[in-house]
Amino acid sequence: MIRNKTRGFSLLELLTVVAIIFILAALSVPRLMTQVYTIRLRYSANNVSGQLQRARMEAVRKNSFYTLQYTAGSPALVTVADKTGTTVTTIPAAVLGANVTSYYGTGSGAPGESSLVTTLGFTPALSTSGSPGFNSRGLPCVPAGQVCTPIAGQGFVFFLSGPMGSRAVGWSAVAVTPSGRCQVWAYDGNSWVQM
């Protein structure tokens, strides 16, 4: 009788292939997670930009002023409020990515913050009385009680930060120009780039 040899892989060959797969996974997962965090941060910046535009349109439509309210948490929320401070339920809250934090105004600690402000070409307004908003003409304003007066030549800047993997922090920014237009910016590690 003749024996047929069965073809297959030896245990050593299988272990070698599995080891190579684990090594490749260990090298690629950190890069993949960095990309996931980058997308999450940019998505959050786009959500804040969209929320600002919704607040602006609602202010013009209702001939009143509307402001943004940031609620910390995991995830953090950005909602629109009317001049009485009541949340506008017709505009859904913008949900920021997990562990994404929003900073209003300068002094956020973002890298290259002063160069971004210089690039914008306007002075960001700071509100000590409440959240930034839009008046009935769709212009950025700082609320004071029942009045929201625009400050000539000033807009707003929101900085968003979030984890980027192993102890790194990523940054994005949303700028509102004095005319009420929104711009989304991202920090690429060297400079701010408009998206």
Helices and strands as residue ranges (DSSP letters): H 11-62, E 66-71, E 77-81, E 94-95, E 101-104, H 113-120, E 123-124, E 133-134, E 140-144, E 147-149, E 154-163, E 169-176, E 182-187, E 192-194
